Each structure stands twice: as C-alpha cells, then as structure tokens.
Amino acid sequence: MQIVLRGCRSGRRVARASIGAPLAARFGAGTGGPGGALGRHARARGIVKRAAFIGIALLSGIARAADLGLVDAWQAAMQHDPTFESARAQWEAGRTHAAQGRALWMPTLAAQGSVGLADQNERTSGAAFSAPSLGSATGVDFQTSVNNGTSRQWAFVAEQPLYDPGRQADFTTQKNTAAAADAQFQQAKQDLLLRTAREYFAVLNSRAQLVALRRLHVAAERARASAQGRYENGDISATDMREAQASADAIGVQELDAQSAVTLSEATFTDLTGLDPVALKQLPESEPAGLPAPDSLESWTKRALAGSPQLTLQRLAVESASAQLERYGMLASPKVSVVARVGHESLQGNGDFGPADITGREASIALQASIPLFTGGLRSAQRHEAKALVHKADADLDAADQLVRQQARAAWLALTTAASRVYALQRLHGSTQDRLGATRLGVEIGDRTALELLNAEADFLRSGTDFQRAQSDWLLAGLQLQAVAGALSEADLERVDRHLVDRNAAPQ
C-alpha cells in the first residue's frame, strides 16, 4: 500500500550534523502512530468493528468480496447523514408549493352554517295587498315579531377567480419556491457527494501517513542502534549519536499524532456513512493510465453558468421579486371572480302576535369585481418595497454569476495543475528510489552514514506519499469541477472507483 504524508516539503540532502531537525520538518508535527497498549486497543477495536460490519452486510444482503468503494460509501451516506436527511425533508416540503400555486386558480367551495338565538321585529307600512277571494287593498301595514327565537342558517358558496394579478404573483412565487426546492436538493446531493469523497480520501491519506511514519520509525530505530554501537566503539562523536536518538524520538512522537489523525478521520467517515472504514479501497502505486485533459475553461464556464444550482436559485428569486412588483401596478388593482351561492335561513319562536316562523331561501350566481380606491398609501409603499427587492435580487444574481465564474476557474485550474503534479511526483518518486539504492550501496562501502541513509529513506517515503496525495487531489478536483457545473452525479463516483484498487491488489 502506498503512503501519503501531509505537510511534507522537498529539500536538499541534509548533512549529518543537521539530520535530526530536518527529519522532523519533513514529515510535519501533525503525524504519528500508536504504541504499546494504544496500538493493541486500536487493533482490538478494529476487530470488533470488522465483525460488526460483516454482520450488518450479511443481514442487509450486501456482502461482497470486493472492498468498500466510493459509491458504496455515498449510498450509505444518503441513508445515514442527518444533514442530507434534513435537506430531503425540506425538499419534500418545498415540492408542495407547486400544488399550492395551482390551487390558487382552482374554484373554491365553502359550507357555512349557524344555529343560535335571535329576536326579530319588522314593520311594513303603506303596502298593497291582494289575494284570491279577499280582494285587494292599499295602505296596509304588516308586522312580524319573534322574541328569543331559534335561528338556523346554512349556505354553500363557490368562487372561481377570473382576473387577479395579486393571485398570479403568488402563483409565480409558489411555483418558483417549488423549483428552488429542487435546486437546493440538487445542491445538497452534490455537497454530500463531495463530502463523502473528501472523507473517504481523508481516511486513505491519514492511514498512509501512519504507515509511512511507522516505516520511517523502524529505520530511525535502526539508525539509532547503529549510532549507539559506533559511539561505544569510538567511531562517531556523542553529538552524532544524540542526533540519531533525537530523530528516532521525534518520529515516534509524530507517529502518535498520526494515529490520532487516523482515529479522527475514521470516526468522521463513520459519522457520515454509518460504515466501518476497515475495508476501503486504495489508490494505485503505479502511474495512472492516462489523465484526460479537461475541456477548455470557456467550455466549463458555460456549463457552470447554465447548470449551477446557485445561479438557478438566484434566477428564481429575480422572477419571484418581479412578479411581486407587478401585483402593485395600476392594472393589477381590480379583481374579478364568479361567485355562486345557495342558502337557507329560518327563525322560529313566539312573538307579540303569537307563534312565528320566518323562512328564506337563496340561490344566486354573479360576476363580482373589486377595485381598491384608497388604501392610505399602503399600495404605494408596497410597490416601493417591491422595486427595491427586485434591485436586490438583480444584484444578488450578478454576484452569484461572478462567484460561479470564479469557482469554475479555480476548479479548472486545480484539475489541470493536479494532473501535472501527478506526473511530476511520479517521476520524483522514481528518482528518490534510485537515490535510496545508491545511498544503501554507499553505506555498504563506507561512503555514506546510517543517518544519511535515513534521510534518503525519508525522501523516498515522502515522494511516494506525495504522489498518492496528488492522485487524490486530482480525483477530488475533477469532482469539484463537475459540482460547480451542477453536473456531479453517482456516475462520477463510479469513474473514481474504477481508478481505485482493492487492498489485496495494492502493494503493502
């Protein structure tokens, strides 16, 4: 398995008198590994985790011979990550706004009813009266009286809006809210894809750091033992012996730090996916079989401007703000609808003239119009507010356009630079391997010291880990560029998986 070290820097071969400090600087203060009881505890915990993972895989029917790939991690993260689950629930809620918007132009039907107590006294004077066999009369008075009677009323009212610019503005806003929910969920999926890939490679890189430092620690202990023996024989000075001891001790401390980094990266991966990272795939040690050059920057910029979820959200915001502005125009004031009503009402009880029963029925359909004549300046203030919000939305869209262009440029440059680094570091790894062989030969014939051999081995390990980190950077840069364009999908993770190898196929 190849190894990747963070914080490594290239440099000239270090002379014997300064070997202790350069070795610590080469591998950085943030790396290290387990020792003693800590290592045994980590191995025991790994066995327990591995057993749990196998049990879960058998129960869920997904047991497989191959190691855990990036697509497997992504599929698990979709079901386990609470942030993504929150985004999914928000998307489900947002989708309902499309139906809410359509409902604004649908007819409404309402039922009304009431039961209560009521008094009613009516008098009609100067009425004309006629009836069969009774003749006719004028100047007649009619009186009705019900005191503390029982009142009953029911009605069905249907309304169909025909013209209502305010309702149309709300319809546009609801429709855009549903579309925005889709864009936000797309962004959440792509964020989860990227987070999964980053955490996956973080585990690989932290483990590679630990492996490299363990190898270097073994070499440093050999150099310390050799220096101690030569010092006791009088071949080297006490200073050289102390430098060898300091180098070995410094690398041991870094190894402890690296073990902590591995533990944290594995815990973060498990938090995200719910999976044990014990059986992840590995980056290959050999040179990749061709790194395809990305399309031109102009092409990727066009894709980003067309597909970016950020820009989609801002365009929808501009459309919604413009619709709200239109609702406060002069032509937007009237509202027209068709209203139909069927009802019945009755009042029964005793009055001044004895028992009484007053009953009425209603059935009507009408074209109803409403035009506000004076609102105390409310509509003018609302229109001024809407104009300001349209200006803000336009400015936000311009800012988002600029940001997406910058992100596309940065992602494109990162991808092209990462590909060049992969090739350059692969060549450097070969050179340091040749140097390591030459230094070993020099030690055998007496031209080089054990500390110089340790220095050469450190450079070899560093170049190998840098090469693997460059591969992960290249793969992540490709995913990031797709995400900027709003096109990142599971198919991209499948392409990354094809670049990885199973652990049993990677040199250890």
Secondary structure as UniProt FT lines:
FT   TURN            6..7
FT   HELIX           16..18
FT   HELIX           20..27
FT   TURN            29..30
FT   HELIX           37..60
FT   HELIX           70..80
FT   HELIX           82..103
FT   TURN            104..105
FT   STRAND          108..131
FT   TURN            132..134
FT   STRAND          135..163
FT   HELIX           165..232
FT   TURN            233..234
FT   HELIX           238..273
FT   HELIX           277..279
FT   HELIX           297..307
FT   HELIX           309..326
FT   TURN            327..328
FT   HELIX           330..332
FT   STRAND          335..351
FT   TURN            352..353
FT   STRAND          354..370
FT   TURN            376..377
FT   HELIX           378..445
FT   HELIX           450..484
FT   TURN            485..486
FT   HELIX           490..499
FT   HELIX           503..505
//
